[in-house]
């Protein structure tokens, strides 16, 4: 099995365990308000704000 097939299967597995309405969509960042492509309910900060909140030593 190739890596691309494994990644697709892993993504399908994640999608199988989500609520029906928990789908990737455009959302407003909870920090700056900018619109971004969210992966689902758990993803509420845009990449820029998420990077800003990470400690430097990580």
mmCIF file of the N, C-alpha and C atoms, coordinates in Angstrom:
data_MODEL
# 
_entry.id   MODEL 
# 
loop_
_atom_site.group_PDB 
_atom_site.id 
_atom_site.type_symbol 
_atom_site.label_atom_id 
_atom_site.label_alt_id 
_atom_site.label_comp_id 
_atom_site.label_asym_id 
_atom_site.label_entity_id 
_atom_site.label_seq_id 
_atom_site.pdbx_PDB_ins_code 
_atom_site.Cartn_x 
_atom_site.Cartn_y 
_atom_site.Cartn_z 
_atom_site.occupancy 
_atom_site.B_iso_or_equiv 
_atom_site.pdbx_formal_charge 
_atom_site.auth_seq_id 
_atom_site.auth_comp_id 
_atom_site.auth_asym_id 
_atom_site.auth_atom_id 
_atom_site.pdbx_PDB_model_num 
ATOM 1   N N  . UNK A 1 1  ? 0.851   -1.175 0.000  1.00 0.00 ? 1  UNK A N  1 
ATOM 2   C CA . UNK A 1 1  ? 0.000   0.000  0.000  1.00 0.00 ? 1  UNK A CA 1 
ATOM 3   C C  . UNK A 1 1  ? 0.892   1.230  0.000  1.00 0.00 ? 1  UNK A C  1 
ATOM 4   N N  . UNK A 1 2  ? 0.571   2.189  -0.819 1.00 0.00 ? 2  UNK A N  1 
ATOM 5   C CA . UNK A 1 2  ? 1.387   3.391  -0.903 1.00 0.00 ? 2  UNK A CA 1 
ATOM 6   C C  . UNK A 1 2  ? 1.008   4.372  0.193  1.00 0.00 ? 2  UNK A C  1 
ATOM 7   N N  . UNK A 1 3  ? 1.885   5.363  0.406  1.00 0.00 ? 3  UNK A N  1 
ATOM 8   C CA . UNK A 1 3  ? 1.638   6.366  1.435  1.00 0.00 ? 3  UNK A CA 1 
ATOM 9   C C  . UNK A 1 3  ? 0.391   7.181  1.136  1.00 0.00 ? 3  UNK A C  1 
ATOM 10  N N  . UNK A 1 4  ? 0.144   7.491  -0.136 1.00 0.00 ? 4  UNK A N  1 
ATOM 11  C CA . UNK A 1 4  ? -1.035  8.292  -0.485 1.00 0.00 ? 4  UNK A CA 1 
ATOM 12  C C  . UNK A 1 4  ? -2.321  7.541  -0.152 1.00 0.00 ? 4  UNK A C  1 
ATOM 13  N N  . UNK A 1 5  ? -2.334  6.224  -0.377 1.00 0.00 ? 5  UNK A N  1 
ATOM 14  C CA . UNK A 1 5  ? -3.508  5.424  -0.012 1.00 0.00 ? 5  UNK A CA 1 
ATOM 15  C C  . UNK A 1 5  ? -3.693  5.401  1.492  1.00 0.00 ? 5  UNK A C  1 
ATOM 16  N N  . UNK A 1 6  ? -2.611  5.305  2.251  1.00 0.00 ? 6  UNK A N  1 
ATOM 17  C CA . UNK A 1 6  ? -2.689  5.304  3.704  1.00 0.00 ? 6  UNK A CA 1 
ATOM 18  C C  . UNK A 1 6  ? -3.242  6.623  4.220  1.00 0.00 ? 6  UNK A C  1 
ATOM 19  N N  . UNK A 1 7  ? -2.798  7.730  3.631  1.00 0.00 ? 7  UNK A N  1 
ATOM 20  C CA . UNK A 1 7  ? -3.284  9.048  4.043  1.00 0.00 ? 7  UNK A CA 1 
ATOM 21  C C  . UNK A 1 7  ? -4.767  9.181  3.745  1.00 0.00 ? 7  UNK A C  1 
ATOM 22  N N  . UNK A 1 8  ? -5.205  8.696  2.595  1.00 0.00 ? 8  UNK A N  1 
ATOM 23  C CA . UNK A 1 8  ? -6.627  8.757  2.251  1.00 0.00 ? 8  UNK A CA 1 
ATOM 24  C C  . UNK A 1 8  ? -7.461  7.918  3.200  1.00 0.00 ? 8  UNK A C  1 
ATOM 25  N N  . UNK A 1 9  ? -6.984  6.730  3.547  1.00 0.00 ? 9  UNK A N  1 
ATOM 26  C CA . UNK A 1 9  ? -7.709  5.872  4.468  1.00 0.00 ? 9  UNK A CA 1 
ATOM 27  C C  . UNK A 1 9  ? -7.788  6.502  5.853  1.00 0.00 ? 9  UNK A C  1 
ATOM 28  N N  . UNK A 1 10 ? -6.706  7.138  6.291  1.00 0.00 ? 10 UNK A N  1 
ATOM 29  C CA . UNK A 1 10 ? -6.704  7.797  7.592  1.00 0.00 ? 10 UNK A CA 1 
ATOM 30  C C  . UNK A 1 10 ? -7.693  8.954  7.609  1.00 0.00 ? 10 UNK A C  1 
ATOM 31  N N  . UNK A 1 11 ? -7.747  9.722  6.522  1.00 0.00 ? 11 UNK A N  1 
ATOM 32  C CA . UNK A 1 11 ? -8.691  10.845 6.432  1.00 0.00 ? 11 UNK A CA 1 
ATOM 33  C C  . UNK A 1 11 ? -10.128 10.337 6.432  1.00 0.00 ? 11 UNK A C  1 
ATOM 34  N N  . UNK A 1 12 ? -10.389 9.245  5.721  1.00 0.00 ? 12 UNK A N  1 
ATOM 35  C CA . UNK A 1 12 ? -11.733 8.668  5.711  1.00 0.00 ? 12 UNK A CA 1 
ATOM 36  C C  . UNK A 1 12 ? -12.121 8.181  7.097  1.00 0.00 ? 12 UNK A C  1 
ATOM 37  N N  . UNK A 1 13 ? -11.186 7.601  7.832  1.00 0.00 ? 13 UNK A N  1 
ATOM 38  C CA . UNK A 1 13 ? -11.449 7.130  9.180  1.00 0.00 ? 13 UNK A CA 1 
ATOM 39  C C  . UNK A 1 13 ? -11.827 8.288  10.094 1.00 0.00 ? 13 UNK A C  1 
ATOM 40  N N  . UNK A 1 14 ? -11.114 9.397  9.987  1.00 0.00 ? 14 UNK A N  1 
ATOM 41  C CA . UNK A 1 14 ? -11.423 10.579 10.783 1.00 0.00 ? 14 UNK A CA 1 
ATOM 42  C C  . UNK A 1 14 ? -12.810 11.091 10.431 1.00 0.00 ? 14 UNK A C  1 
ATOM 43  N N  . UNK A 1 15 ? -13.117 11.176 9.139  1.00 0.00 ? 15 UNK A N  1 
ATOM 44  C CA . UNK A 1 15 ? -14.420 11.677 8.711  1.00 0.00 ? 15 UNK A CA 1 
ATOM 45  C C  . UNK A 1 15 ? -15.549 10.759 9.189  1.00 0.00 ? 15 UNK A C  1 
ATOM 46  N N  . UNK A 1 16 ? -15.301 9.446  9.294  1.00 0.00 ? 16 UNK A N  1 
ATOM 47  C CA . UNK A 1 16 ? -16.317 8.507  9.767  1.00 0.00 ? 16 UNK A CA 1 
ATOM 48  C C  . UNK A 1 16 ? -16.682 8.754  11.223 1.00 0.00 ? 16 UNK A C  1 
ATOM 49  N N  . UNK A 1 17 ? -15.772 9.320  11.999 1.00 0.00 ? 17 UNK A N  1 
ATOM 50  C CA . UNK A 1 17 ? -15.995 9.520  13.428 1.00 0.00 ? 17 UNK A CA 1 
ATOM 51  C C  . UNK A 1 17 ? -16.442 10.937 13.768 1.00 0.00 ? 17 UNK A C  1 
ATOM 52  N N  . UNK A 1 18 ? -16.761 11.736 12.788 1.00 0.00 ? 18 UNK A N  1 
ATOM 53  C CA . UNK A 1 18 ? -17.205 13.112 13.004 1.00 0.00 ? 18 UNK A CA 1 
ATOM 54  C C  . UNK A 1 18 ? -18.721 13.187 12.968 1.00 0.00 ? 18 UNK A C  1 
ATOM 55  N N  . UNK A 1 19 ? -19.246 14.239 13.591 1.00 0.00 ? 19 UNK A N  1 
ATOM 56  C CA . UNK A 1 19 ? -20.672 14.517 13.482 1.00 0.00 ? 19 UNK A CA 1 
ATOM 57  C C  . UNK A 1 19 ? -20.987 14.853 12.024 1.00 0.00 ? 19 UNK A C  1 
ATOM 58  N N  . UNK A 1 20 ? -22.211 14.654 11.623 1.00 0.00 ? 20 UNK A N  1 
ATOM 59  C CA . UNK A 1 20 ? -22.613 14.873 10.237 1.00 0.00 ? 20 UNK A CA 1 
ATOM 60  C C  . UNK A 1 20 ? -22.300 16.300 9.784  1.00 0.00 ? 20 UNK A C  1 
ATOM 61  N N  . UNK A 1 21 ? -22.524 17.283 10.638 1.00 0.00 ? 21 UNK A N  1 
ATOM 62  C CA . UNK A 1 21 ? -22.308 18.688 10.264 1.00 0.00 ? 21 UNK A CA 1 
ATOM 63  C C  . UNK A 1 21 ? -20.881 19.166 10.482 1.00 0.00 ? 21 UNK A C  1 
ATOM 64  N N  . UNK A 1 22 ? -20.000 18.328 11.009 1.00 0.00 ? 22 UNK A N  1 
ATOM 65  C CA . UNK A 1 22 ? -18.609 18.715 11.263 1.00 0.00 ? 22 UNK A CA 1 
ATOM 66  C C  . UNK A 1 22 ? -17.790 18.471 10.006 1.00 0.00 ? 22 UNK A C  1 
ATOM 67  N N  . UNK A 1 23 ? -17.867 19.435 9.088  1.00 0.00 ? 23 UNK A N  1 
ATOM 68  C CA . UNK A 1 23 ? -17.197 19.298 7.794  1.00 0.00 ? 23 UNK A CA 1 
ATOM 69  C C  . UNK A 1 23 ? -16.282 20.488 7.556  1.00 0.00 ? 23 UNK A C  1 
ATOM 70  N N  . UNK A 1 24 ? -15.266 20.313 6.733  1.00 0.00 ? 24 UNK A N  1 
ATOM 71  C CA . UNK A 1 24 ? -14.412 21.453 6.376  1.00 0.00 ? 24 UNK A CA 1 
ATOM 72  C C  . UNK A 1 24 ? -15.244 22.540 5.703  1.00 0.00 ? 24 UNK A C  1 
ATOM 73  N N  . UNK A 1 25 ? -14.996 23.789 6.095  1.00 0.00 ? 25 UNK A N  1 
ATOM 74  C CA . UNK A 1 25 ? -15.749 24.914 5.540  1.00 0.00 ? 25 UNK A CA 1 
ATOM 75  C C  . UNK A 1 25 ? -15.007 26.210 5.793  1.00 0.00 ? 25 UNK A C  1 
ATOM 76  N N  . UNK A 1 26 ? -15.471 27.292 5.206  1.00 0.00 ? 26 UNK A N  1 
ATOM 77  C CA . UNK A 1 26 ? -14.914 28.618 5.482  1.00 0.00 ? 26 UNK A CA 1 
ATOM 78  C C  . UNK A 1 26 ? -15.454 29.083 6.825  1.00 0.00 ? 26 UNK A C  1 
ATOM 79  N N  . UNK A 1 27 ? -14.563 29.531 7.709  1.00 0.00 ? 27 UNK A N  1 
ATOM 80  C CA . UNK A 1 27 ? -14.962 30.040 9.016  1.00 0.00 ? 27 UNK A CA 1 
ATOM 81  C C  . UNK A 1 27 ? -14.222 31.337 9.287  1.00 0.00 ? 27 UNK A C  1 
ATOM 82  N N  . UNK A 1 28 ? -14.736 32.091 10.231 1.00 0.00 ? 28 UNK A N  1 
ATOM 83  C CA . UNK A 1 28 ? -14.053 33.294 10.699 1.00 0.00 ? 28 UNK A CA 1 
ATOM 84  C C  . UNK A 1 28 ? -13.164 32.897 11.874 1.00 0.00 ? 28 UNK A C  1 
ATOM 85  N N  . UNK A 1 29 ? -11.917 33.324 11.865 1.00 0.00 ? 29 UNK A N  1 
ATOM 86  C CA . UNK A 1 29 ? -10.974 33.045 12.945 1.00 0.00 ? 29 UNK A CA 1 
ATOM 87  C C  . UNK A 1 29 ? -11.502 33.674 14.230 1.00 0.00 ? 29 UNK A C  1 
ATOM 88  N N  . UNK A 1 30 ? -11.456 32.933 15.340 1.00 0.00 ? 30 UNK A N  1 
ATOM 89  C CA . UNK A 1 30 ? -11.943 33.451 16.612 1.00 0.00 ? 30 UNK A CA 1 
ATOM 90  C C  . UNK A 1 30 ? -11.018 34.507 17.198 1.00 0.00 ? 30 UNK A C  1 
ATOM 91  N N  . UNK A 1 31 ? -9.811  34.618 16.677 1.00 0.00 ? 31 UNK A N  1 
ATOM 92  C CA . UNK A 1 31 ? -8.866  35.602 17.198 1.00 0.00 ? 31 UNK A CA 1 
ATOM 93  C C  . UNK A 1 31 ? -8.871  36.891 16.380 1.00 0.00 ? 31 UNK A C  1 
ATOM 94  N N  . UNK A 1 32 ? -8.663  36.768 15.072 1.00 0.00 ? 32 UNK A N  1 
ATOM 95  C CA . UNK A 1 32 ? -8.540  37.970 14.238 1.00 0.00 ? 32 UNK A CA 1 
ATOM 96  C C  . UNK A 1 32 ? -9.769  38.246 13.376 1.00 0.00 ? 32 UNK A C  1 
ATOM 97  N N  . UNK A 1 33 ? -10.663 37.268 13.231 1.00 0.00 ? 33 UNK A N  1 
ATOM 98  C CA . UNK A 1 33 ? -11.873 37.462 12.454 1.00 0.00 ? 33 UNK A CA 1 
ATOM 99  C C  . UNK A 1 33 ? -11.728 37.224 10.960 1.00 0.00 ? 33 UNK A C  1 
ATOM 100 N N  . UNK A 1 34 ? -10.507 36.962 10.493 1.00 0.00 ? 34 UNK A N  1 
ATOM 101 C CA . UNK A 1 34 ? -10.287 36.696 9.068  1.00 0.00 ? 34 UNK A CA 1 
ATOM 102 C C  . UNK A 1 34 ? -10.913 35.356 8.669  1.00 0.00 ? 34 UNK A C  1 
ATOM 103 N N  . UNK A 1 35 ? -11.401 35.270 7.449  1.00 0.00 ? 35 UNK A N  1 
ATOM 104 C CA . UNK A 1 35 ? -11.965 34.042 6.922  1.00 0.00 ? 35 UNK A CA 1 
ATOM 105 C C  . UNK A 1 35 ? -10.830 33.091 6.531  1.00 0.00 ? 35 UNK A C  1 
ATOM 106 N N  . UNK A 1 36 ? -11.004 31.785 6.841  1.00 0.00 ? 36 UNK A N  1 
ATOM 107 C CA . UNK A 1 36 ? -9.991  30.786 6.489  1.00 0.00 ? 36 UNK A CA 1 
ATOM 108 C C  . UNK A 1 36 ? -10.673 29.445 6.246  1.00 0.00 ? 36 UNK A C  1 
ATOM 109 N N  . UNK A 1 37 ? -9.972  28.533 5.605  1.00 0.00 ? 37 UNK A N  1 
ATOM 110 C CA . UNK A 1 37 ? -10.500 27.198 5.329  1.00 0.00 ? 37 UNK A CA 1 
ATOM 111 C C  . UNK A 1 37 ? -10.318 26.334 6.575  1.00 0.00 ? 37 UNK A C  1 
ATOM 112 N N  . UNK A 1 38 ? -11.391 26.122 7.310  1.00 0.00 ? 38 UNK A N  1 
ATOM 113 C CA . UNK A 1 38 ? -11.361 25.352 8.546  1.00 0.00 ? 38 UNK A CA 1 
ATOM 114 C C  . UNK A 1 38 ? -11.492 23.866 8.245  1.00 0.00 ? 38 UNK A C  1 
ATOM 115 N N  . UNK A 1 39 ? -10.820 23.031 9.032  1.00 0.00 ? 39 UNK A N  1 
ATOM 116 C CA . UNK A 1 39 ? -10.906 21.581 8.864  1.00 0.00 ? 39 UNK A CA 1 
ATOM 117 C C  . UNK A 1 39 ? -12.148 20.999 9.532  1.00 0.00 ? 39 UNK A C  1 
ATOM 118 N N  . UNK A 1 40 ? -12.787 21.774 10.392 1.00 0.00 ? 40 UNK A N  1 
ATOM 119 C CA . UNK A 1 40 ? -13.981 21.301 11.092 1.00 0.00 ? 40 UNK A CA 1 
ATOM 120 C C  . UNK A 1 40 ? -14.195 22.116 12.357 1.00 0.00 ? 40 UNK A C  1 
ATOM 121 N N  . UNK A 1 41 ? -15.110 21.666 13.217 1.00 0.00 ? 41 UNK A N  1 
ATOM 122 C CA . UNK A 1 41 ? -15.445 22.405 14.433 1.00 0.00 ? 41 UNK A CA 1 
ATOM 123 C C  . UNK A 1 41 ? -14.242 22.660 15.322 1.00 0.00 ? 41 UNK A C  1 
ATOM 124 N N  . UNK A 1 42 ? -13.316 21.723 15.351 1.00 0.00 ? 42 UNK A N  1 
ATOM 125 C CA . UNK A 1 42 ? -12.154 21.846 16.235 1.00 0.00 ? 42 UNK A CA 1 
ATOM 126 C C  . UNK A 1 42 ? -11.167 22.923 15.761 1.00 0.00 ? 42 UNK A C  1 
ATOM 127 N N  . UNK A 1 43 ? -11.249 23.318 14.521 1.00 0.00 ? 43 UNK A N  1 
ATOM 128 C CA . UNK A 1 43 ? -10.281 24.237 13.914 1.00 0.00 ? 43 UNK A CA 1 
ATOM 129 C C  . UNK A 1 43 ? -10.896 25.629 13.805 1.00 0.00 ? 43 UNK A C  1 
ATOM 130 N N  . UNK A 1 44 ? -10.677 26.481 14.834 1.00 0.00 ? 44 UNK A N  1 
ATOM 131 C CA . UNK A 1 44 ? -11.328 27.788 14.879 1.00 0.00 ? 44 UNK A CA 1 
ATOM 132 C C  . UNK A 1 44 ? -10.349 28.955 14.798 1.00 0.00 ? 44 UNK A C  1 
ATOM 133 N N  . UNK A 1 45 ? -9.042  28.676 14.724 1.00 0.00 ? 45 UNK A N  1 
ATOM 134 C CA . UNK A 1 45 ? -8.028  29.719 14.561 1.00 0.00 ? 45 UNK A CA 1 
ATOM 135 C C  . UNK A 1 45 ? -7.358  29.559 13.208 1.00 0.00 ? 45 UNK A C  1 
ATOM 136 N N  . UNK A 1 46 ? -7.148  30.679 12.522 1.00 0.00 ? 46 UNK A N  1 
ATOM 137 C CA . UNK A 1 46 ? -6.437  30.622 11.250 1.00 0.00 ? 46 UNK A CA 1 
ATOM 138 C C  . UNK A 1 46 ? -4.978  30.242 11.512 1.00 0.00 ? 46 UNK A C  1 
ATOM 139 N N  . UNK A 1 47 ? -4.274  29.856 10.480 1.00 0.00 ? 47 UNK A N  1 
ATOM 140 C CA . UNK A 1 47 ? -2.893  29.405 10.625 1.00 0.00 ? 47 UNK A CA 1 
ATOM 141 C C  . UNK A 1 47 ? -2.013  30.491 11.239 1.00 0.00 ? 47 UNK A C  1 
ATOM 142 N N  . UNK A 1 48 ? -2.205  31.738 10.816 1.00 0.00 ? 48 UNK A N  1 
ATOM 143 C CA . UNK A 1 48 ? -1.390  32.826 11.353 1.00 0.00 ? 48 UNK A CA 1 
ATOM 144 C C  . UNK A 1 48 ? -1.574  32.975 12.864 1.00 0.00 ? 48 UNK A C  1 
ATOM 145 N N  . UNK A 1 49 ? -2.807  32.952 13.331 1.00 0.00 ? 49 UNK A N  1 
ATOM 146 C CA . UNK A 1 49 ? -3.064  33.089 14.768 1.00 0.00 ? 49 UNK A CA 1 
ATOM 147 C C  . UNK A 1 49 ? -2.607  31.849 15.537 1.00 0.00 ? 49 UNK A C  1 
ATOM 148 N N  . UNK A 1 50 ? -2.755  30.677 14.927 1.00 0.00 ? 50 UNK A N  1 
ATOM 149 C CA . UNK A 1 50 ? -2.303  29.449 15.578 1.00 0.00 ? 50 UNK A CA 1 
ATOM 150 C C  . UNK A 1 50 ? -0.789  29.478 15.760 1.00 0.00 ? 50 UNK A C  1 
ATOM 151 N N  . UNK A 1 51 ? -0.066  29.925 14.735 1.00 0.00 ? 51 UNK A N  1 
ATOM 152 C CA . UNK A 1 51 ? 1.402   30.032 14.819 1.00 0.00 ? 51 UNK A CA 1 
ATOM 153 C C  . UNK A 1 51 ? 1.813   31.051 15.857 1.00 0.00 ? 51 UNK A C  1 
ATOM 154 N N  . UNK A 1 52 ? 1.061   32.141 15.940 1.00 0.00 ? 52 UNK A N  1 
ATOM 155 C CA . UNK A 1 52 ? 1.392   33.208 16.901 1.00 0.00 ? 52 UNK A CA 1 
ATOM 156 C C  . UNK A 1 52 ? 1.249   32.715 18.349 1.00 0.00 ? 52 UNK A C  1 
ATOM 157 N N  . UNK A 1 53 ? 0.341   31.769 18.597 1.00 0.00 ? 53 UNK A N  1 
ATOM 158 C CA . UNK A 1 53 ? 0.097   31.304 19.948 1.00 0.00 ? 53 UNK A CA 1 
ATOM 159 C C  . UNK A 1 53 ? 1.023   30.163 20.376 1.00 0.00 ? 53 UNK A C  1 
ATOM 160 N N  . UNK A 1 54 ? 1.843   29.619 19.461 1.00 0.00 ? 54 UNK A N  1 
ATOM 161 C CA . UNK A 1 54 ? 2.771   28.557 19.801 1.00 0.00 ? 54 UNK A CA 1 
ATOM 162 C C  . UNK A 1 54 ? 3.996   29.108 20.508 1.00 0.00 ? 54 UNK A C  1 
ATOM 163 N N  . UNK A 1 55 ? 4.484   28.392 21.534 1.00 0.00 ? 55 UNK A N  1 
ATOM 164 C CA . UNK A 1 55 ? 5.730   28.839 22.170 1.00 0.00 ? 55 UNK A CA 1 
ATOM 165 C C  . UNK A 1 55 ? 6.915   28.714 21.205 1.00 0.00 ? 55 UNK A C  1 
ATOM 166 N N  . UNK A 1 56 ? 7.911   29.547 21.375 1.00 0.00 ? 56 UNK A N  1 
ATOM 167 C CA . UNK A 1 56 ? 9.079   29.550 20.491 1.00 0.00 ? 56 UNK A CA 1 
ATOM 168 C C  . UNK A 1 56 ? 9.916   28.288 20.590 1.00 0.00 ? 56 UNK A C  1 
ATOM 169 N N  . UNK A 1 57 ? 9.874   27.607 21.729 1.00 0.00 ? 57 UNK A N  1 
ATOM 170 C CA . UNK A 1 57 ? 10.753  26.452 21.938 1.00 0.00 ? 57 UNK A CA 1 
ATOM 171 C C  . UNK A 1 57 ? 10.178  25.168 21.382 1.00 0.00 ? 57 UNK A C  1 
ATOM 172 N N  . UNK A 1 58 ? 9.014   25.173 20.784 1.00 0.00 ? 58 UNK A N  1 
ATOM 173 C CA . UNK A 1 58 ? 8.412   23.962 20.233 1.00 0.00 ? 58 UNK A CA 1 
ATOM 174 C C  . UNK A 1 58 ? 8.971   23.685 18.870 1.00 0.00 ? 58 UNK A C  1 
# 
